[in-house]
């Protein structure tokens, strides 16, 4: 997978994750299937806690993948961004959308989590 290396998008992504505890910076729009998976496989871990784990993963140097978006329903986003981490001894895939604009302004970028499942 190609890594998120663009300095502007990476800065926007890190800033949004850095605000994980503030309502609105890391939002979840999950399908019923993804919600059921979180409930059953992650012991119904609160979504805000998953936001914290995403932040800690990236802050510790964990990679974020950047994938050119090709699915018709998401073409309003040029890319989607994926994080792969371990939660409760489970390998987890998290698909996100970065919402930002240039020039970057402090506390303006956000992340929409659209999928979570086993990797």
Residue pairs with C-beta under 8 A, 6 or more apart in sequence:
1 65
1 67
1 82
2 65
2 66
2 67
3 63
3 64
3 65
3 66
4 10
4 13
4 63
4 64
4 65
4 66
4 81
5 66
6 66
8 100
8 102
8 104
9 66
9 79
9 98
9 100
10 64
11 104
12 98
12 100
12 104
12 109
13 58
13 64
13 81
13 98
13 100
13 109
13 111
14 58
14 59
15 104
15 106
15 107
15 109
16 25
16 26
16 98
16 99
16 100
16 109
16 110
16 111
17 25
17 26
17 51
17 54
17 55
17 58
17 59
17 111
18 55
18 59
19 25
19 26
19 107
20 26
20 48
20 51
20 52
20 54
20 55
21 48
21 51
21 52
24 110
25 107
25 109
25 110
25 111
26 48
26 51
26 54
26 55
26 110
26 111
26 113
27 110
27 111
27 112
27 113
28 47
28 50
28 112
28 113
29 112
29 113
29 114
30 38
30 113
30 114
30 115
30 116
31 115
33 117
34 115
34 116
34 117
37 116
37 117
37 118
38 44
38 45
38 47
38 50
38 116
41 88
41 90
41 118
42 50
42 87
42 88
42 90
42 92
43 88
45 87
45 88
47 113
50 87
50 94
50 113
50 116
51 113
53 85
53 87
54 83
54 85
54 94
54 111
54 113
57 83
57 85
58 64
58 83
62 83
62 85
63 83
63 84
64 81
64 82
64 83
65 81
65 82
65 83
65 84
66 79
66 80
66 81
67 79
67 80
67 81
67 82
68 78
68 79
69 75
69 77
69 78
69 79
69 80
74 80
74 97
77 97
77 98
79 98
80 95
80 96
80 97
80 114
81 95
81 96
81 97
81 98
81 111
82 93
82 94
82 95
82 96
83 93
83 94
83 96
84 91
84 92
84 93
84 94
84 119
85 91
85 92
85 94
86 92
90 118
91 118
91 119
92 116
92 117
92 118
92 119
93 115
93 116
93 117
93 118
93 119
94 113
94 115
94 116
95 113
95 114
95 115
95 116
96 111
96 112
96 113
96 114
97 111
97 112
97 114
98 109
98 110
98 111
99 109
99 110
99 111
99 112
100 108
100 109
100 110
101 108
